[in-house]
Amino acid sequence: MPALTPDTIRATTDTLSHLTEYLRQDPDPAEALALVEPLLDEYTGLPVQLADALRALARAIQNHPDTPRTAAVDLLLQELRTAAWEQADQHTLHYVLDDLRALYANAPTSTPGCGRCR
C-alpha cells in the first residue's frame, strides 16, 4: 500500500466531488444507487470509516507525548469523539439504499392503455 499523503486524501475527496457532480446530472436511478452503494456499506462505508478515522485521530493526539494535558485539549478530543459517534450513527443509511432499490424494482412500468389493459 502506498504511503498516505494529504494529496492522496485530496484525490479521494475529488472523486467524491465528481460523484456529486455526476449525480446532479440526473443519471438513471439504478446506476446512481450502484455508485453510492460502496459509500454507504454498513461495514466499510464512509460513515463508519470517517468515524473510525476521527477516533483514531483523537487517540493519536491524546497519546502523543508533546500534546499538552489541558482541559482545552480534552474538550477538543471529546468533540472529535462526539463527531465520530454522530458519523457512526449514519451507518444505517445502507437501509435507505435497500428501500430505494426495492422501490424501483417494484415500480410499475409505464405502458400505454387504460388501467384495466395494463
C-alpha positions in Angstrom: 0.0 0.0 0.0 1.4 3.4 -0.9 2.1 5.9 1.8 -0.8 8.2 2.7 -0.2 11.9 2.0 -2.6 14.9 2.1 -2.6 14.6 -1.7 -3.9 11.0 -1.8 -6.7 12.0 0.6 -7.5 15.1 -1.6 -7.7 12.7 -4.6 -10.4 10.8 -2.7 -12.4 13.9 -1.9 -12.0 14.9 -5.5 -13.6 11.6 -6.5 -16.5 12.3 -4.2 -16.9 15.7 -5.7 -17.0 14.2 -9.2 -19.6 11.7 -8.0 -21.7 14.6 -6.6 -21.4 16.4 -10.0 -22.5 13.3 -11.8 -25.5 12.7 -9.5 -26.6 16.3 -10.2 -27.0 15.4 -13.8 -29.9 13.1 -13.0 -28.5 9.7 -14.0 -30.5 6.5 -14.1 -31.5 5.7 -10.5 -30.2 2.2 -10.7 -26.8 3.5 -11.8 -26.8 6.2 -9.2 -27.6 3.7 -6.4 -24.8 1.4 -7.6 -22.3 4.3 -7.5 -23.3 5.4 -4.0 -23.6 1.9 -2.6 -19.9 1.4 -1.6 -20.1 4.8 0.2 -22.9 3.6 2.5 -21.9 0.0 3.1 -22.7 -0.8 6.7 -19.3 -2.2 7.5 -16.9 -0.3 5.2 -18.8 2.7 4.1 -17.9 6.3 4.5 -19.8 6.9 7.8 -18.1 4.0 9.5 -14.6 4.8 8.1 -14.9 8.5 8.9 -16.0 7.7 12.5 -13.0 5.3 12.8 -10.6 7.9 11.4 -11.9 10.6 13.9 -11.5 8.2 16.8 -8.0 7.3 15.7 -7.1 10.9 15.3 -8.3 11.7 18.8 -6.3 8.7 20.1 -3.1 9.7 18.2 -3.3 13.3 19.5 -4.0 12.2 23.1 -1.2 9.6 23.2 1.5 11.9 21.6 4.0 12.9 24.3 4.0 16.6 23.0 0.3 17.0 23.4 -0.5 19.4 26.3 -2.5 17.9 29.1 -5.1 20.7 29.5 -8.8 20.9 29.8 -9.0 22.7 26.4 -7.3 19.8 24.7 -9.5 17.3 26.5 -12.5 19.3 25.2 -11.2 19.2 21.7 -10.6 15.5 21.8 -14.1 15.0 23.2 -15.5 16.9 20.3 -13.7 14.6 17.9 -15.1 11.6 19.6 -18.6 13.1 19.7 -18.4 13.7 15.9 -17.2 10.1 15.5 -20.3 8.8 17.2 -22.5 11.1 15.1 -20.9 9.8 11.9 -21.2 6.2 13.1 -24.9 6.7 13.6 -25.2 7.3 9.9 -24.2 3.7 9.1 -27.9 2.8 8.8 -28.1 4.8 5.6 -27.4 1.5 3.8 -31.0 0.6 4.7 -32.2 3.6 2.7 -30.4 2.2 -0.4 -32.1 -1.1 0.1 -35.5 0.6 0.3 -34.8 2.7 -2.8 -33.7 -0.4 -4.7 -36.9 -2.1 -3.7 -39.0 0.9 -4.7 -37.5 0.9 -8.3 -37.8 -2.9 -8.5 -41.5 -2.8 -7.7 -42.3 0.3 -9.7 -45.0 -0.2 -12.3 -43.9 0.2 -15.9 -45.5 3.0 -17.8 -47.3 1.4 -20.7 -50.0 3.0 -22.8 -53.6 1.9 -22.2 -56.2 2.2 -19.6 -55.9 0.8 -16.1 -57.7 -2.5 -17.0 -55.4 -3.1 -20.0 -52.2 -2.8 -18.1 
